[in-house]
Amino acid sequence: MAIWQAELTVLMSALTYVSAALALLYLFRARAALVLGIHRWLLVAVLAAAAGLQALLLFGLARGGAAAFVLPAAAGQLVAGIGLWVLLAGIKPQLAGAMGRGVQRQIDQAKALAKASRATLEQAEATAQFGHWQVDLAGRVFEWSAAMYRIHGAAPATFLPSLDVVLACFHADDRQSLTNALLTTLAEGGEFELRLRLCRADGELRHVIMSGRSVGPGTVCGVLVDVTAQHQAEARLREATAAALHASTALRELTLEDDLTGLSNRRQFDLSLVHEFKRAVRSGLPLGLALIDIDNFRAYNTIYGSIAGDACLRRVAQAVKSIPRRTGDVVARHRGGQIAVLLPLADDKGAERVATVILEAVQALQILHEGTASGFLTVSCGVAAFTSLADVNNPQELVRRAGQALDKAKTEGRNRVVKFDLSLNGDLYDFHNPPQALDLTYWSKNRVS
């Protein structure tokens, strides 16, 4: 029974050595094991030899414990154990050194990666004009990136970014809001974003956006973005927009103003006529119109020249324009030496009174004119008024009636005011085509000005 147990023990030992040798052989194929050199193969050989000696010992025990097999096998086992111990003792420092070099290599790689990351971050900060920072409640000192110093116009060697010093860098009107945001975030956590004005030591004012968030108890980190260029671009855009609006207004005024007289031009008169006619239709209030024409103006130009004629027209225009009028009245150069006065809220009698005042104002100018019987420049005036659609169904008819009254004034001897009357000029009213419902609907409902 004892022999059987010994044989089993020797068999298990042999199998253990064989398994260990195979396992090490598999492990030593890895790249990291190359550092062991020839020692790895010696270790496998010793384990294989030990397994062989165990097999020899098993064979001896099977033969009844013959000394010829047992004693050499036992001696060989002793030698294999000593050799295994010597190999392991030599491998241990080599393996430790290899592991240390591996760890050091990983550390170097991590440092290189961190350096590259810092360089990339610094390049991004320089390009995008932002910097990152961190502050803790205990130390009350900021940790700044290189870009933060650059934005502040400070040097790391001479500037210590303590909490109080950093707050003093900002505009006096912005300090309190920044102080509250920092202290609240430091004490309670959360995040903030503020638009601030940074006063640099060189006197330059920078516009920045500062944002931060809590990253732990008493610690806040964030970024500072320099948006000065954007702010300046926005200011230039606002100035350009204002200039464009001003130019547009000026151009509109120029396009709606007569260059010679300074009065409204024909385009402005036509726009105002339609607008006021619609308003009169909607409100049911009258709208008067007076047409003023300089008598014998062509003869005046022939006698005194075109330059004197232009000066004469300007004087007459200013005299007409200076007559006191209601707000909303329009004085425009209609054509040539003719001036139109649009009179909202005036009926034909009111328009006649205004025209009479204009005639007297021109007479008071005492402008010499050899081509007239009186020897002075005069004007003729024709007036008409809208009172209802049943009488005047479109604004152009109002102009035609005033023009017909003006022609009547010239026919009767000039230097007078004539009010339109249907009995004088029946052709202006189309008795065969009176105002239709379509006209009434258009002028009463169309509110486009």
PATOR-763607 format. One record per residue (C-alpha): residue number from 1; residue in one letter; chain; x, y, z. Coordinates in nm, 4 decimals. Layout:
% PATOR-763607
{rose NUM,"A","A",{X,Y,Z}} ...
//
This chain:
% PATOR-763607
{rose 1,"M","A",{0.0000,0.0000,0.0000}} {rose 2,"A","A",{0.2846,0.2361,0.0790}} {rose 3,"I","A",{0.4517,0.1646,-0.2574}} {rose 4,"W","A",{0.1248,0.2444,-0.4366}} {rose 5,"Q","A",{0.0888,0.5790,-0.2576}} {rose 6,"A","A",{0.4491,0.6730,-0.3335}} {rose 7,"E","A",{0.4036,0.5913,-0.7003}} {rose 8,"L","A",{0.0907,0.8102,-0.7152}} {rose 9,"T","A",{0.2736,1.0974,-0.5475}} {rose 10,"V","A",{0.5661,1.0701,-0.7895}} {rose 11,"L","A",{0.3264,1.0583,-1.0854}} {rose 12,"M","A",{0.1445,1.3724,-0.9728}} {rose 13,"S","A",{0.4762,1.5533,-0.9198}} {rose 14,"A","A",{0.5883,1.4604,-1.2708}} {rose 15,"L","A",{0.2617,1.5880,-1.4197}} {rose 16,"T","A",{0.2959,1.9104,-1.2189}} {rose 17,"Y","A",{0.6467,1.9719,-1.3567}} {rose 18,"V","A",{0.5272,1.9032,-1.7110}} {rose 19,"S","A",{0.2303,2.1426,-1.6727}} {rose 20,"A","A",{0.4540,2.4128,-1.5266}} {rose 21,"A","A",{0.7034,2.3746,-1.8111}} {rose 22,"L","A",{0.4286,2.4001,-2.0751}} {rose 23,"A","A",{0.2720,2.7013,-1.9055}} {rose 24,"L","A",{0.6039,2.8862,-1.8851}} {rose 25,"L","A",{0.6772,2.7963,-2.2458}} {rose 26,"Y","A",{0.3464,2.9587,-2.3481}} {rose 27,"L","A",{0.4090,3.2684,-2.1339}} {rose 28,"F","A",{0.7639,3.3127,-2.2547}} {rose 29,"R","A",{0.6374,3.3517,-2.6103}} {rose 30,"A","A",{0.5072,3.6983,-2.5116}} {rose 31,"R","A",{0.7123,4.0042,-2.6194}} {rose 32,"A","A",{0.7664,4.1248,-2.2637}} {rose 33,"A","A",{0.9485,3.7991,-2.1740}} {rose 34,"L","A",{1.2272,3.8649,-2.4244}} {rose 35,"V","A",{1.4075,4.0584,-2.1524}} {rose 36,"L","A",{1.4826,3.7221,-1.9740}} {rose 37,"G","A",{1.6955,3.6032,-2.2650}} {rose 38,"I","A",{1.8331,3.2461,-2.2400}} {rose 39,"H","A",{1.7190,3.2138,-1.8785}} {rose 40,"R","A",{1.3637,3.1432,-1.9855}} {rose 41,"W","A",{1.4712,2.8365,-2.1848}} {rose 42,"L","A",{1.6961,2.7126,-1.9023}} {rose 43,"L","A",{1.4002,2.7384,-1.6649}} {rose 44,"V","A",{1.1857,2.5298,-1.8995}} {rose 45,"A","A",{1.4693,2.2769,-1.9411}} {rose 46,"V","A",{1.5127,2.2371,-1.5625}} {rose 47,"L","A",{1.1402,2.1792,-1.5175}} {rose 48,"A","A",{1.1436,1.9258,-1.7997}} {rose 49,"A","A",{1.4444,1.7496,-1.6454}} {rose 50,"A","A",{1.2705,1.7430,-1.3070}} {rose 51,"A","A",{0.9694,1.5869,-1.4708}} {rose 52,"G","A",{1.1966,1.3250,-1.6341}} {rose 53,"L","A",{1.3611,1.2405,-1.3036}} {rose 54,"Q","A",{1.0202,1.1999,-1.1458}} {rose 55,"A","A",{0.9330,0.9575,-1.4248}} {rose 56,"L","A",{1.2610,0.7676,-1.3587}} {rose 57,"L","A",{1.1768,0.7539,-0.9893}} {rose 58,"L","A",{0.8298,0.6243,-1.0718}} {rose 59,"F","A",{0.9895,0.3568,-1.2882}} {rose 60,"G","A",{1.2201,0.2548,-1.0012}} {rose 61,"L","A",{0.9338,0.2297,-0.7573}} {rose 62,"A","A",{0.7451,0.0180,-1.0018}} {rose 63,"R","A",{1.0403,-0.2258,-1.0117}} {rose 64,"G","A",{1.0173,-0.2706,-0.6404}} {rose 65,"G","A",{1.2243,0.0258,-0.5279}} {rose 66,"A","A",{1.5513,-0.0767,-0.7010}} {rose 67,"A","A",{1.8372,0.1305,-0.5765}} {rose 68,"A","A",{1.9773,0.1597,-0.9291}} {rose 69,"F","A",{1.6842,0.3838,-1.0199}} {rose 70,"V","A",{1.5686,0.5424,-0.6959}} {rose 71,"L","A",{1.9006,0.6853,-0.5704}} {rose 72,"P","A",{2.0041,0.8552,-0.8999}} {rose 73,"A","A",{1.6499,0.9932,-0.9392}} {rose 74,"A","A",{1.6503,1.1399,-0.5894}} {rose 75,"A","A",{1.9952,1.2934,-0.6447}} {rose 76,"G","A",{1.8784,1.4376,-0.9753}} {rose 77,"Q","A",{1.5736,1.5843,-0.8031}} {rose 78,"L","A",{1.7977,1.7605,-0.5533}} {rose 79,"V","A",{2.0175,1.9029,-0.8276}} {rose 80,"A","A",{1.7083,2.0187,-1.0283}} {rose 81,"G","A",{1.5623,2.1933,-0.7244}} {rose 82,"I","A",{1.8902,2.3779,-0.6571}} {rose 83,"G","A",{1.9142,2.4778,-1.0261}} {rose 84,"L","A",{1.5550,2.5971,-1.0272}} {rose 85,"W","A",{1.6217,2.8119,-0.7203}} {rose 86,"V","A",{1.9341,2.9603,-0.8808}} {rose 87,"L","A",{1.7472,3.0436,-1.2039}} {rose 88,"L","A",{1.4547,3.2028,-1.0216}} {rose 89,"A","A",{1.6926,3.4087,-0.8069}} {rose 90,"G","A",{1.8575,3.5418,-1.1234}} {rose 91,"I","A",{1.5336,3.6038,-1.3083}} {rose 92,"K","A",{1.3680,3.8045,-1.0276}} {rose 93,"P","A",{1.5826,4.1230,-1.0564}} {rose 94,"Q","A",{1.5702,4.1069,-1.4365}} {rose 95,"L","A",{1.1916,4.0757,-1.4304}} {rose 96,"A","A",{1.1607,4.3581,-1.1792}} {rose 97,"G","A",{1.3865,4.5739,-1.3947}} {rose 98,"A","A",{1.1805,4.4928,-1.7016}} {rose 99,"M","A",{0.8596,4.5858,-1.5187}} {rose 100,"G","A",{1.0168,4.9082,-1.3972}} {rose 101,"R","A",{1.1278,4.9987,-1.7478}} {rose 102,"G","A",{0.7756,4.9225,-1.8727}} {rose 103,"V","A",{0.6219,5.1477,-1.6094}} {rose 104,"Q","A",{0.8755,5.4192,-1.6861}} {rose 105,"R","A",{0.7981,5.3877,-2.0552}} {rose 106,"Q","A",{0.4263,5.4328,-1.9796}} {rose 107,"I","A",{0.5054,5.7350,-1.7632}} {rose 108,"D","A",{0.7147,5.8879,-2.0421}} {rose 109,"Q","A",{0.4373,5.8256,-2.2917}} {rose 110,"A","A",{0.1837,5.9860,-2.0584}} {rose 111,"K","A",{0.4121,6.2892,-2.0118}} {rose 112,"A","A",{0.4587,6.3240,-2.3889}} {rose 113,"L","A",{0.0848,6.2992,-2.4427}} {rose 114,"A","A",{0.0182,6.5585,-2.1718}} {rose 115,"K","A",{0.2785,6.7919,-2.3253}} {rose 116,"A","A",{0.1202,6.7559,-2.6677}} {rose 117,"S","A",{-0.2238,6.8184,-2.5177}} {rose 118,"R","A",{-0.0981,7.1337,-2.3428}} {rose 119,"A","A",{0.0570,7.2573,-2.6662}} {rose 120,"T","A",{-0.2676,7.1936,-2.8531}} {rose 121,"L","A",{-0.4682,7.3703,-2.5823}} {rose 122,"E","A",{-0.2321,7.6690,-2.5833}} {rose 123,"Q","A",{-0.2572,7.6895,-2.9618}} {rose 124,"A","A",{-0.6369,7.6726,-2.9431}} {rose 125,"E","A",{-0.6458,7.9406,-2.6720}} {rose 126,"A","A",{-0.4209,8.1699,-2.8750}} {rose 127,"T","A",{-0.6285,8.1207,-3.1899}} {rose 128,"A","A",{-0.9720,8.1479,-3.0282}} {rose 129,"Q","A",{-0.8696,8.4199,-2.7791}} {rose 130,"F","A",{-0.9674,8.2397,-2.4622}} {rose 131,"G","A",{-0.7928,8.1167,-2.1486}} {rose 132,"H","A",{-0.8783,7.8791,-1.8656}} {rose 133,"W","A",{-0.8562,7.9389,-1.4929}} {rose 134,"Q","A",{-0.9197,7.7784,-1.1540}} {rose 135,"V","A",{-0.9652,7.9227,-0.8053}} {rose 136,"D","A",{-1.0171,7.7683,-0.4628}} {rose 137,"L","A",{-1.1918,7.9227,-0.1661}} {rose 138,"A","A",{-0.9130,7.8448,0.0823}} {rose 139,"G","A",{-0.6173,7.9915,-0.1068}} {rose 140,"R","A",{-0.8143,8.2667,-0.2873}} {rose 141,"V","A",{-0.5529,8.2480,-0.5630}} {rose 142,"F","A",{-0.6244,8.1832,-0.9299}} {rose 143,"E","A",{-0.4408,7.9328,-1.1428}} {rose 144,"W","A",{-0.4149,8.0804,-1.4911}} {rose 145,"S","A",{-0.3173,7.9477,-1.8294}} {rose 146,"A","A",{-0.0691,8.1422,-2.0412}} {rose 147,"A","A",{-0.3562,8.2817,-2.2469}} {rose 148,"M","A",{-0.5132,8.4352,-1.9345}} {rose 149,"Y","A",{-0.1994,8.6402,-1.8737}} {rose 150,"R","A",{-0.1940,8.7414,-2.2389}} {rose 151,"I","A",{-0.5574,8.8586,-2.2324}} {rose 152,"H","A",{-0.4917,9.0575,-1.9139}} {rose 153,"G","A",{-0.1715,9.2057,-2.0579}} {rose 154,"A","A",{0.0279,9.0761,-1.7593}} {rose 155,"A","A",{0.3423,8.8673,-1.7124}} {rose 156,"P","A",{0.3429,8.5533,-1.4925}} {rose 157,"A","A",{0.6670,8.6618,-1.3274}} {rose 158,"T","A",{0.5292,8.9935,-1.2007}} {rose 159,"F","A",{0.1562,8.9304,-1.1603}} {rose 160,"L","A",{0.0040,8.7156,-0.8860}} {rose 161,"P","A",{-0.3633,8.6513,-0.9711}} {rose 162,"S","A",{-0.5158,8.6584,-0.6256}} {rose 163,"L","A",{-0.8926,8.6915,-0.5947}} {rose 164,"D","A",{-0.8830,9.0592,-0.4931}} {rose 165,"V","A",{-0.6300,9.1521,-0.7614}} {rose 166,"V","A",{-0.8288,8.9762,-1.0336}} {rose 167,"L","A",{-1.1525,9.1476,-0.9323}} {rose 168,"A","A",{-0.9750,9.4853,-0.9462}} {rose 169,"C","A",{-0.8885,9.4210,-1.3123}} {rose 170,"F","A",{-1.2512,9.4520,-1.4188}} {rose 171,"H","A",{-1.4607,9.7628,-1.4732}} {rose 172,"A","A",{-1.5979,9.9122,-1.1527}} {rose 173,"D","A",{-1.9570,9.8574,-1.2705}} {rose 174,"D","A",{-1.8884,9.4850,-1.3294}} {rose 175,"R","A",{-1.6978,9.3919,-1.0132}} {rose 176,"Q","A",{-1.9948,9.3387,-0.7865}} {rose 177,"S","A",{-2.1713,9.1000,-1.0239}} {rose 178,"L","A",{-1.8498,8.9003,-1.0746}} {rose 179,"T","A",{-1.7813,8.8914,-0.6991}} {rose 180,"N","A",{-2.1314,8.7641,-0.6264}} {rose 181,"A","A",{-2.1099,8.5003,-0.8997}} {rose 182,"L","A",{-1.7698,8.3692,-0.7825}} {rose 183,"L","A",{-1.8525,8.3592,-0.4123}} {rose 184,"T","A",{-2.1931,8.2010,-0.4727}} {rose 185,"T","A",{-2.0439,7.9332,-0.6986}} {rose 186,"L","A",{-1.7598,7.8671,-0.4543}} {rose 187,"A","A",{-1.9959,7.8314,-0.1606}} {rose 188,"E","A",{-2.2977,7.6643,-0.3172}} {rose 189,"G","A",{-2.1777,7.5130,-0.6457}} {rose 190,"G","A",{-2.3485,7.5565,-0.9801}} {rose 191,"E","A",{-2.2223,7.7610,-1.2726}} {rose 192,"F","A",{-2.2299,8.1167,-1.4112}} {rose 193,"E","A",{-2.1605,8.3195,-1.7269}} {rose 194,"L","A",{-2.1078,8.6957,-1.7363}} {rose 195,"R","A",{-2.0269,8.9549,-2.0009}} {rose 196,"L","A",{-1.7643,9.1854,-1.8503}} {rose 197,"R","A",{-1.5286,9.4722,-1.9314}} {rose 198,"L","A",{-1.1618,9.4100,-1.8540}} {rose 199,"C","A",{-0.9394,9.7083,-1.7776}} {rose 200,"R","A",{-0.5810,9.6143,-1.8611}} {rose 201,"A","A",{-0.2739,9.7722,-1.7048}} {rose 202,"D","A",{-0.1852,9.9382,-2.0384}} {rose 203,"G","A",{-0.5193,10.1232,-2.0316}} {rose 204,"E","A",{-0.6875,9.9150,-2.2999}} {rose 205,"L","A",{-1.0478,9.8126,-2.2419}} {rose 206,"R","A",{-1.1293,9.4555,-2.3449}} {rose 207,"H","A",{-1.4737,9.2975,-2.3673}} {rose 208,"V","A",{-1.4791,8.9418,-2.2315}} {rose 209,"I","A",{-1.7192,8.6628,-2.1434}} {rose 210,"M","A",{-1.6310,8.4805,-1.8217}} {rose 211,"S","A",{-1.7925,8.1474,-1.7371}} {rose 212,"G","A",{-1.7235,7.9037,-1.4562}} {rose 213,"R","A",{-1.8600,7.6059,-1.2703}} {rose 214,"S","A",{-1.7995,7.4279,-0.9441}} {rose 215,"V","A",{-1.5769,7.1186,-0.9721}} {rose 216,"G","A",{-1.5582,7.0329,-0.6039}} {rose 217,"P","A",{-1.5967,7.1764,-0.2564}} {rose 218,"G","A",{-1.4605,7.5291,-0.2644}} {rose 219,"T","A",{-1.3156,7.4994,-0.6160}} {rose 220,"V","A",{-1.4323,7.6683,-0.9353}} {rose 221,"C","A",{-1.2814,7.6463,-1.2828}} {rose 222,"G","A",{-1.3806,7.8101,-1.6074}} {rose 223,"V","A",{-1.2795,7.9982,-1.9190}} {rose 224,"L","A",{-1.2412,8.3638,-2.0152}} {rose 225,"V","A",{-1.3199,8.4476,-2.3787}} {rose 226,"D","A",{-1.1947,8.7736,-2.5334}} {rose 227,"V","A",{-1.4778,8.9046,-2.7533}} {rose 228,"T","A",{-1.3344,9.2518,-2.8112}} {rose 229,"A","A",{-1.3028,9.1981,-3.1857}} {rose 230,"Q","A",{-1.6618,9.0738,-3.2013}} {rose 231,"H","A",{-1.7806,9.3706,-2.9939}} {rose 232,"Q","A",{-1.5972,9.6134,-3.2212}} {rose 233,"A","A",{-1.7382,9.4423,-3.5291}} {rose 234,"E","A",{-2.0894,9.4705,-3.3832}} {rose 235,"A","A",{-2.0283,9.8407,-3.3078}} {rose 236,"R","A",{-1.9055,9.8984,-3.6635}} {rose 237,"L","A",{-2.2094,9.7115,-3.7945}} {rose 238,"R","A",{-2.4395,9.9314,-3.5865}} {rose 239,"E","A",{-2.2622,10.2433,-3.7138}} {rose 240,"A","A",{-2.2816,10.1186,-4.0712}} {rose 241,"T","A",{-2.6502,10.0379,-4.0277}} {rose 242,"A","A",{-2.7189,10.3830,-3.8838}} {rose 243,"A","A",{-2.5227,10.5431,-4.1674}} {rose 244,"A","A",{-2.7136,10.3366,-4.4225}} {rose 245,"L","A",{-3.0446,10.4376,-4.2663}} {rose 246,"H","A",{-2.9364,10.8011,-4.2661}} {rose 247,"A","A",{-2.8259,10.7744,-4.6286}} {rose 248,"S","A",{-3.1520,10.6015,-4.7165}} {rose 249,"T","A",{-3.3500,10.8764,-4.5468}} {rose 250,"A","A",{-3.1438,11.1427,-4.7190}} {rose 251,"L","A",{-3.1860,10.9694,-5.0549}} {rose 252,"R","A",{-3.5566,10.9371,-4.9965}} {rose 253,"E","A",{-3.5743,11.3068,-4.9129}} {rose 254,"L","A",{-3.3760,11.3869,-5.2240}} {rose 255,"T","A",{-3.5970,11.1740,-5.4442}} {rose 256,"L","A",{-3.9114,11.3355,-5.2962}} {rose 257,"E","A",{-3.7811,11.6937,-5.3087}} {rose 258,"D","A",{-3.7488,11.9278,-5.6026}} {rose 259,"D","A",{-3.3857,12.0327,-5.6487}} {rose 260,"L","A",{-3.4625,12.3829,-5.7757}} {rose 261,"T","A",{-3.7303,12.5072,-5.5374}} {rose 262,"G","A",{-3.6833,12.2865,-5.2296}} {rose 263,"L","A",{-4.0524,12.1997,-5.2422}} {rose 264,"S","A",{-4.1895,11.8479,-5.2653}} {rose 265,"N","A",{-4.1558,11.7086,-5.6154}} {rose 266,"R","A",{-4.4235,11.5655,-5.8420}} {rose 267,"R","A",{-4.3711,11.2125,-5.7118}} {rose 268,"Q","A",{-4.4280,11.3247,-5.3533}} {rose 269,"F","A",{-4.7342,11.5170,-5.4597}} {rose 270,"D","A",{-4.8839,11.2132,-5.6357}} {rose 271,"L","A",{-4.8201,10.9909,-5.3302}} {rose 272,"S","A",{-4.9677,11.2489,-5.0929}} {rose 273,"L","A",{-5.2674,11.3049,-5.3196}} {rose 274,"V","A",{-5.3648,10.9365,-5.3200}} {rose 275,"H","A",{-5.2994,10.9030,-4.9457}} {rose 276,"E","A",{-5.5041,11.2117,-4.8534}} {rose 277,"F","A",{-5.7845,11.1208,-5.0953}} {rose 278,"K","A",{-5.8251,10.7797,-4.9295}} {rose 279,"R","A",{-5.8197,10.9406,-4.5878}} {rose 280,"A","A",{-6.0863,11.1917,-4.6951}} {rose 281,"V","A",{-6.3048,10.9094,-4.8291}} {rose 282,"R","A",{-6.2752,10.7115,-4.5063}} {rose 283,"S","A",{-6.3301,11.0088,-4.2784}} {rose 284,"G","A",{-6.5922,11.1866,-4.4893}} {rose 285,"L","A",{-6.3944,11.5126,-4.4565}} {rose 286,"P","A",{-6.3183,11.7468,-4.7485}} {rose 287,"L","A",{-5.9895,11.7725,-4.9386}} {rose 288,"G","A",{-5.8951,12.0937,-5.1200}} {rose 289,"L","A",{-5.6443,12.1533,-5.3983}} {rose 290,"A","A",{-5.5027,12.4778,-5.5360}} {rose 291,"L","A",{-5.2932,12.4997,-5.8545}} {rose 292,"I","A",{-5.0813,12.8154,-5.8865}} {rose 293,"D","A",{-4.9174,12.9140,-6.2148}} {rose 294,"I","A",{-4.6806,13.2084,-6.2749}} {rose 295,"D","A",{-4.8307,13.4365,-6.5349}} {rose 296,"N","A",{-4.6295,13.4719,-6.8559}} {rose 297,"F","A",{-4.3409,13.2752,-6.7068}} {rose 298,"R","A",{-4.2069,13.1733,-7.0479}} {rose 299,"A","A",{-4.1864,13.5400,-7.1443}} {rose 300,"Y","A",{-4.0031,13.6117,-6.8176}} {rose 301,"N","A",{-3.7392,13.3546,-6.9061}} {rose 302,"T","A",{-3.7061,13.5008,-7.2537}} {rose 303,"I","A",{-3.6609,13.8567,-7.1256}} {rose 304,"Y","A",{-3.4426,13.7968,-6.8182}} {rose 305,"G","A",{-3.2802,13.4608,-6.8955}} {rose 306,"S","A",{-3.3161,13.1116,-6.7501}} {rose 307,"I","A",{-3.0960,13.1844,-6.4455}} {rose 308,"A","A",{-3.3135,13.4764,-6.3443}} {rose 309,"G","A",{-3.6170,13.2615,-6.4197}} {rose 310,"D","A",{-3.4938,12.9926,-6.1788}} {rose 311,"A","A",{-3.4312,13.2554,-5.9094}} {rose 312,"C","A",{-3.7799,13.3971,-5.9665}} {rose 313,"L","A",{-3.9359,13.0512,-5.9344}} {rose 314,"R","A",{-3.7485,12.9913,-5.6077}} {rose 315,"R","A",{-3.8744,13.3215,-5.4627}} {rose 316,"V","A",{-4.2333,13.2423,-5.5565}} {rose 317,"A","A",{-4.2001,12.8903,-5.4159}} {rose 318,"Q","A",{-4.0709,13.0211,-5.0834}} {rose 319,"A","A",{-4.3501,13.2781,-5.0681}} {rose 320,"V","A",{-4.6094,13.0034,-5.1213}} {rose 321,"K","A",{-4.4370,12.7784,-4.8697}} {rose 322,"S","A",{-4.4283,13.0524,-4.6053}} {rose 323,"I","A",{-4.8077,13.0901,-4.6010}} {rose 324,"P","A",{-4.9351,12.9532,-4.2662}} {rose 325,"R","A",{-5.0904,12.6118,-4.3235}} {rose 326,"R","A",{-5.2279,12.3186,-4.1306}} {rose 327,"T","A",{-5.0140,12.0158,-4.0483}} {rose 328,"G","A",{-5.0477,11.7767,-4.3395}} {rose 329,"D","A",{-5.0691,12.0423,-4.6128}} {rose 330,"V","A",{-4.8396,11.9673,-4.9059}} {rose 331,"V","A",{-4.6733,12.2323,-5.1263}} {rose 332,"A","A",{-4.5152,12.0756,-5.4362}} {rose 333,"R","A",{-4.3778,12.1793,-5.7704}} {rose 334,"H","A",{-4.6305,12.0366,-6.0108}} {rose 335,"R","A",{-4.4621,12.1096,-6.3429}} {rose 336,"G","A",{-4.2654,12.3968,-6.4961}} {rose 337,"G","A",{-4.3743,12.7190,-6.3285}} {rose 338,"Q","A",{-4.6779,12.5566,-6.1673}} {rose 339,"I","A",{-4.7115,12.4871,-5.7927}} {rose 340,"A","A",{-4.9731,12.2621,-5.6275}} {rose 341,"V","A",{-5.1007,12.3076,-5.2727}} {rose 342,"L","A",{-5.2859,12.0081,-5.1268}} {rose 343,"L","A",{-5.5139,12.1134,-4.8399}} {rose 344,"P","A",{-5.6611,11.8316,-4.6226}} {rose 345,"L","A",{-5.9789,11.9340,-4.4323}} {rose 346,"A","A",{-6.0346,12.2344,-4.6669}} {rose 347,"D","A",{-6.3462,12.2643,-4.8821}} {rose 348,"D","A",{-6.3601,12.4776,-5.1976}} {rose 349,"K","A",{-6.4142,12.7989,-4.9993}} {rose 350,"G","A",{-6.1225,12.7232,-4.7683}} {rose 351,"A","A",{-5.9012,12.6415,-5.0673}} {rose 352,"E","A",{-6.0124,12.9684,-5.2324}} {rose 353,"R","A",{-5.9108,13.1692,-4.9238}} {rose 354,"V","A",{-5.5664,13.0055,-4.9144}} {rose 355,"A","A",{-5.5174,13.0713,-5.2877}} {rose 356,"T","A",{-5.6135,13.4370,-5.2393}} {rose 357,"V","A",{-5.3521,13.4758,-4.9639}} {rose 358,"I","A",{-5.0918,13.3180,-5.1938}} {rose 359,"L","A",{-5.1810,13.5546,-5.4791}} {rose 360,"E","A",{-5.1392,13.8552,-5.2487}} {rose 361,"A","A",{-4.8082,13.7203,-5.1118}} {rose 362,"V","A",{-4.6637,13.6940,-5.4637}} {rose 363,"Q","A",{-4.7849,14.0450,-5.5472}} {rose 364,"A","A",{-4.6054,14.1686,-5.2351}} {rose 365,"L","A",{-4.2749,14.0382,-5.3729}} {rose 366,"Q","A",{-4.2823,14.3187,-5.6347}} {rose 367,"I","A",{-4.0825,14.1176,-5.8876}} {rose 368,"L","A",{-4.0425,14.3202,-6.2084}} {rose 369,"H","A",{-4.1853,14.1652,-6.5241}} {rose 370,"E","A",{-4.1939,14.3726,-6.8418}} {rose 371,"G","A",{-4.4109,14.1114,-7.0092}} {rose 372,"T","A",{-4.7218,14.1925,-6.7986}} {rose 373,"A","A",{-4.9615,14.4849,-6.8070}} {rose 374,"S","A",{-4.8875,14.5773,-6.4450}} {rose 375,"G","A",{-4.5093,14.5528,-6.4878}} {rose 376,"F","A",{-4.4829,14.3064,-6.1980}} {rose 377,"L","A",{-4.4896,13.9298,-6.1684}} {rose 378,"T","A",{-4.8340,13.7800,-6.0874}} {rose 379,"V","A",{-4.9867,13.4366,-6.0527}} {rose 380,"S","A",{-5.3164,13.2747,-6.1423}} {rose 381,"C","A",{-5.4868,13.0213,-5.9147}} {rose 382,"G","A",{-5.7455,12.7492,-5.9736}} {rose 383,"V","A",{-5.9050,12.5644,-5.6810}} {rose 384,"A","A",{-6.1260,12.2609,-5.6411}} {rose 385,"A","A",{-6.2292,12.0361,-5.3528}} {rose 386,"F","A",{-6.3460,11.6806,-5.2834}} {rose 387,"T","A",{-6.6540,11.6490,-5.0641}} {rose 388,"S","A",{-6.7981,11.3092,-5.1597}} {rose 389,"L","A",{-6.7465,11.0185,-5.3990}} {rose 390,"A","A",{-7.0740,11.0980,-5.5605}} {rose 391,"D","A",{-6.9119,11.4199,-5.6881}} {rose 392,"V","A",{-6.5414,11.3291,-5.7288}} {rose 393,"N","A",{-6.4720,10.9579,-5.7591}} {rose 394,"N","A",{-6.0885,10.9576,-5.7946}} {rose 395,"P","A",{-5.7974,11.1842,-5.7084}} {rose 396,"Q","A",{-5.7037,11.2574,-6.0715}} {rose 397,"E","A",{-6.0459,11.4127,-6.1280}} {rose 398,"L","A",{-5.9721,11.6521,-5.8439}} {rose 399,"V","A",{-5.6499,11.7559,-6.0217}} {rose 400,"R","A",{-5.8356,11.7958,-6.3524}} {rose 401,"R","A",{-6.0956,12.0201,-6.1912}} {rose 402,"A","A",{-5.8323,12.2421,-6.0295}} {rose 403,"G","A",{-5.6507,12.2590,-6.3631}} {rose 404,"Q","A",{-5.9716,12.3534,-6.5418}} {rose 405,"A","A",{-6.0321,12.6307,-6.2883}} {rose 406,"L","A",{-5.6724,12.7532,-6.3438}} {rose 407,"D","A",{-5.7283,12.7643,-6.7188}} {rose 408,"K","A",{-6.0440,12.9677,-6.6541}} {rose 409,"A","A",{-5.8447,13.2152,-6.4431}} {rose 410,"K","A",{-5.5948,13.2653,-6.7257}} {rose 411,"T","A",{-5.8731,13.3059,-6.9803}} {rose 412,"E","A",{-6.0386,13.5750,-6.7707}} {rose 413,"G","A",{-5.7215,13.7866,-6.7565}} {rose 414,"R","A",{-5.4787,13.6182,-6.5099}} {rose 415,"N","A",{-5.3781,13.7475,-6.1632}} {rose 416,"R","A",{-5.6911,13.6044,-6.0030}} {rose 417,"V","A",{-5.8374,13.3024,-5.8216}} {rose 418,"V","A",{-6.1101,13.0914,-5.9818}} {rose 419,"K","A",{-6.3059,12.8226,-5.8006}} {rose 420,"F","A",{-6.4229,12.5218,-5.9995}} {rose 421,"D","A",{-6.7899,12.5178,-6.0906}} {rose 422,"L","A",{-6.9674,12.2447,-6.2884}} {rose 423,"S","A",{-7.1634,12.5048,-6.4792}} {rose 424,"L","A",{-6.8384,12.6452,-6.6159}} {rose 425,"N","A",{-6.6780,12.3141,-6.7135}} {rose 426,"G","A",{-6.9357,12.0409,-6.7475}} {rose 427,"D","A",{-6.7006,11.8233,-6.9491}} {rose 428,"L","A",{-6.5092,11.7377,-6.6335}} {rose 429,"Y","A",{-6.8029,11.5326,-6.5038}} {rose 430,"D","A",{-6.8996,11.2305,-6.7107}} {rose 431,"F","A",{-7.2788,11.2347,-6.6955}} {rose 432,"H","A",{-7.2961,10.9183,-6.9063}} {rose 433,"N","A",{-7.0625,10.7217,-6.6707}} {rose 434,"P","A",{-7.1328,10.8304,-6.3139}} {rose 435,"P","A",{-6.9324,10.6783,-6.0217}} {rose 436,"Q","A",{-6.9844,10.3038,-5.9992}} {rose 437,"A","A",{-7.0119,10.0885,-5.6858}} {rose 438,"L","A",{-6.6655,9.9522,-5.7600}} {rose 439,"D","A",{-6.5152,10.2993,-5.7230}} {rose 440,"L","A",{-6.6961,10.3598,-5.3963}} {rose 441,"T","A",{-6.5815,10.0244,-5.2553}} {rose 442,"Y","A",{-6.2187,10.0751,-5.3617}} {rose 443,"W","A",{-6.1712,10.4231,-5.2177}} {rose 444,"S","A",{-6.3627,10.3503,-4.8983}} {rose 445,"K","A",{-6.2087,10.0116,-4.8134}} {rose 446,"N","A",{-5.8578,10.0284,-4.9608}} {rose 447,"R","A",{-5.6510,10.1578,-4.6723}} {rose 448,"V","A",{-5.3111,10.1209,-4.8350}} {rose 449,"S","A",{-5.1385,10.4536,-4.7871}} 
//
